[in-house]
């Protein structure tokens, strides 16, 4: 990760650290799309933003966030391509590890452009496509569905498995759109093309990690061994600082519409 982290940034090298650096201070309003329980949004209070808004399709995440952080404006939405705000409502928007879960990517990108002010900032983070992408554990449920069903049902219950992965009322398989049916990985070219076609201009790319999927999988398998866990945590942090491949970060600006001739 080449982005310099300022002393008041509350995060170590990660998507949150990158986004925190690029969200402008003293602005009128910020939207965190796919806010989960609002913890990242809450950290932006230090930037003196007048209005902090978070949206998510997960009703449970929004419910948890409202209980945890009642001072935030957290809203449940039903569809990624229909954001319930007026044109040019926000000075900045974050979309952190959300796009890869969504089927209607172009529709969402256009909606984010609509609700963002001219010259406003959009920060997007996604999994990067590289040599170790096949180790993404988020896709095990699609590669090995029977094994995943057996493991999850044994760890939790068959009912919880059915509710989360088969008959999820929010149209998801776990946390991924049922229509998409895959945890996607992006190249810089693909992400830039998507954003450019929606009226954005990419101003910077960054990322973290190269061996992090290998390290994370080892950590999961060996989580019972504390000394190994601590060593892997150190390696993970070092990997995040030195490389930019596993996770892809992008900052873009909304372009003003061209005047009619």
N, C-alpha and C positions, 0 to 999 in steps of 0.2 A: 504494500500500500504506500503510494508516494504522497498522498495528501497529508499535509502537516496538521497534526492535532494540536489545537490551542490548549493552554493550561486549564481553562475553565470547561473544556469538553469532558463530560462525565463518563465517556466510554473509551475503552481500549480499541485498537484497530479492528473495525467491524463495519457492517452496513450502518449501524446507528451512529458511529463516530463520523463516518463520511457524511451522512445526511445532516447531522447536527452542525457540521461546519458550513454547509451550504444553505441552510434555511436562514433567510435574512432576518436581522434584528429589527425591532421597532416597527414592524409591519402591521397592517390592519387585520389580516386574518390568514390562518394557515389551516389546510385540510390534510389529514393523514388518512389516506384511503387504505382500508384493510388494517385498521388501527389495533385490532385484537382487544386487549383490555385497557388500552390507552396509556401504558407506562411510558413509551417513547414520547408521545404527545405531551405528557405531563412534564417531561424533562425540558421541553421547549419554553417553559415559563421563564427560564433564565434569560431568554432573548427578548422579553418585554413585548410579546405579540398580543394585540388587543383581544383577538378571538381565536380560540383553539378548538377545532372541530375534528372529530373522528367518526368514520363510518365503517361498517363491517356487515357482511351477510350473516355472520354467526350471532344469533340471538343470545346464546349463552355467554359469549365473549363480551358483548355489550352489557349484558346484565351484570356480569362480574366487574366490569370496568366502572359502571355507575355506582356500584356498591363500594368499590375500592377508591375511586376518584370522583366523588359526586360533583366537584366543581367544574369538571370538563363537560363539553357538549358532545355526547356520544349518541350516535343514531344508527339504527338498524336499517339496511336497505335490502330490497328483494332481488335486484338485478344490477350487475356491474355496469351495464350500459345506460343506466338511468339514474343520474345523480340529482337529488332533490334540492338544487340550489340554482339561483339566477346566474345569468351570464356574468363573467368577470367578478365573481364573489370573493376570490381568494388571491392573495399576494404570492403565495407559494403552496406547493403540494408535495407530499411524499408518498411514494408507492414502493414500499420496502418488502421485497420477497413476496410479492402478491401476483404479479403479472403471469408468472409461470403456472399458477393454479387456475387461470381464467381462460375460458373458451373464447369469449367475445373480446379479444385483445384490441382490435382496431376500433371497435365501438367504444370501449373504455377509454382508449387514448384520445379519441375525438371528444368524448365527454369531459375529460380532464382539461383539454384545451379550451373547451367552451367556458368552464367555470373559473378558469385562471385569467388573471388580468394580463393585458399586453405587456410584454417584457417580464412577465412573472417567471418564477423559478420552479421547475419540476425536477425532483430527485427520484431516480428509479434504481432499485437494486434487484438483481436476478441471479440465479445460478449460472456460472459461466460454463460454456461447452469446451471441454478439454479432455486430455487423455484419461483422467480418472473419473469422468462423469458417470461411467457405468457402475460405479460404487455407491451411487446415491441410494440410500436406504429408503427414501421416500417412494421409490418405484418398485420395491420388493412385492408390494401388494398386487401390482399389475403383472410382474414377471412370474411370481409364484403364488397365485391366489389361494390355492388349497393349503399350502404351508402357512401362509399368512393367516388364514381363517383359523387353522388349528392353534397357532401360537397365540393369537389375540384372544380367542375364546377361552383358552386355558389360563391366560394371564388375567383376564377380566371375567367375561361371561359371554355365552352365545348371544344373549339378548343385546348386550352392549355392542357386540360385533354387528349384529343385524341393524341396530339403530344408527350406527356410525357409518357403516360401509355398504349396506344394502338398501335400506329404506330411509335414508337421511332426509328429513323434511326440507332441508335447505338446498337440495339438489346437488349434494356433494358426495364424493367417495372419500371419506376421511375429511381432508381439507382441500380436496381438488375437485373442480367441476366434473360432474359425471359425464358431460359431453366431451370434455377434454381427455379424461382418462389417462393422463400422463403428467408427471412432474417435469416440465420442460427445462432445457438448458439453452442458453443463448450465446451466439457470437456477437461481437461488437457490431458487425455489419448488419445482422438481422435486427438488433435492437434499434440501431440508428435509422434503418429504413422504416420501421414501424412508427417511430416518433416523427420523423421527417414528413411522412405522408399525412400525419395528423396536424401539421402546422408548427412543429417544434424545430429548434436548431440546437444540436448537441454541442456543448461547450467544453466538456471534459469527460474522460473515462478514467476509471481506476478500478481497483479490486483488491482482494486479499486471497492469500493461500495458493498452494500448488499441491502439497501432499495432505491437505487437511481432511479429505475424505478417507484416506488411508488411516490417518491418525484417529479420526472420529470413530471409525469402525473398530479399530483396535481398542480404543477407550471403552466402547460399549461392551465389547466381549470380555474385557479385563477390568471392568469397573469395580469388582470385588477386591482387587489388589491395589491398596492405597498408594504405596510407593510408585508403582507403575503409572497410576492415574496422575500423580503429581508430575512425573516426568513427561507424560504425554501432554499435559496442560502447558508445560513450558515449551514443548516443541510446537504445539498448536499456535501459541502466541508469537513465537519466532517465525513460524511459517507465514502467519498473517502479515507480519511486518515486512518480510523480504520479498514476497511474491504477489501476483495480481491475477491469478488464473481461475481459482475455484469459484470465487464470487465476483460478479461483474457489477460495477457501480457506474452510474451515469448521471450527469447533471445537464439539463436542457433549459432552453428559454423559449417562451411563447413568442412567435413572430407576429408583428403587427400586420393586419391585412393590407394587401397591396391596393393602392388607390385605383379606382376605375379610370380608364383613359377617356 
